[in-house]
Every structure is written in C-alpha cells, then in structure tokens.
C-alpha cells in the first residue's frame, strides 16, 4: 500500500474532474498503474484503490462503462476511439486492467 501521484493512474485533467465529481469510480487501462490499497489525492480529497483486476475488453459490461463515466458500453467504445484520436480498434480479447477506487 502506497500513496501514489494522481498522475500515475489518472491520465488527464478531465478524468480527474470526473473522479472528483463522483462520475467516475474506475478506470480501465492497458497495464497496472496502482495496487489495491494505494491512495491518491485530488484537490485535497483522498481516494483509495479498492480493486485491481486483469480481464479482457470483451468482459467489460454496461456497469463498467457507467463506472467510467459513459452511459453504456457502446458509448464507452466510441469514447475510447475518440480518446485515441481514431487510432483504436476494440478487440474483445485484448488484455486490460480495471482499477476501481472510492473517496475516503
């Protein structure tokens, strides 16, 4: 368990705002950026990483998409394409790491 720099897990200011506003409670990335029990801060508020799980894109659900600030899985897929400048193709078999967190 460590206190990590918020920039290690959350890639940009928009994502940090979503977390601070309670609209995002997980982030799925291509590799592990934090461990369960790690903490980080946004504007003086502390958040704890509660779960770190390896899975595939095909295992993500509408609930996952909603926890990441999207309306549903289809909207989440479209957001990923936009976020990667159109250079992203959804592959159900691609390995990813889901990081869940909550305010303390």
N, C-alpha and C positions, 0 to 999 in steps of 0.2 A: 504494500500500500504506500503510495507516494502522492505528494501534491505536484501536479503537472502543470505546465504552462498551457493555458487555454488554447493557444495557437497550435499546440501539438495535436489536439483532437478536432477542434472546430476550425475549418479551413478559411473562413472569411467573416467579415462583419455582419453580413446578412444572416448567416447561420447563428452567430452569437445572439443577434437580436431575437430570432425565433425562439431560441432556448430561454433567454431572459424573459420573454413574454409568455412562456409556458406552452408555446405552439409546437415545440419540437422536444421530444423526450428520448430520442435515439438517433443515431447516425450510423449508416452502413458505409463502410469504406473497403478498399481493396486489400488492406492488411490491418494488423493490430496496432492501434495507436495509444491504447491505455489498457490497464488491467483492472479487474474487479477490485473495488475498494479505493482506487485512485480518486483524488479530488481535484477540482479546478475552480477558478473564480471568474465571475463576470460581474463587473461593477460592484464589487464588494460582497456579492452573494456567492455562497459555496454550493457546489454541486458534487455529488458522488456518483461514480460509475458503478452501477449495480449489477450489470451483466455484460459479459463479452462472449459472443458465440460465433463460431465458424459455421457457415451454411452456404448455400448457393443462391444465386439470384432467383432461380425458379422456386425456391422455398419461401420467398417473401410473400406476404399477404396484404390485403387491404388495410388491416390493422397496423402492419409495419409502415405502410405508406402514410397513414394518418399520423402515426407517432413521429414521422419525419416531416410533417407539415403539409402533406399533399392530401387531396380529397379521397383518392383511391389509388390503386396500383397502376392503372392506366395513366393517370395524371403524374404519378411518380416517374414512370418510364419516360414520359415526354420531358419532364423536368431534367432528368439525367442527360438526355440528348442535348437540351439547351445548355446545361451547365458545362458540358464538354465541347461546346462550340460545334455541335452537329457531328462530332467525331466519336460517336459512341453507338455500339450495337448491343442490344440486350441479348445475352446468352444465358439461357436457363441453367447451364452447367458451370458458369463462372463462379469461382470461389470468392466469397466476401466475408467480412467480419462485422457483425452487428454489435454496436456499443449502446447500451441503454444507461440512462442517468436520471437523477432526480435531485431537486433542490433539497438542501439540508436545513 
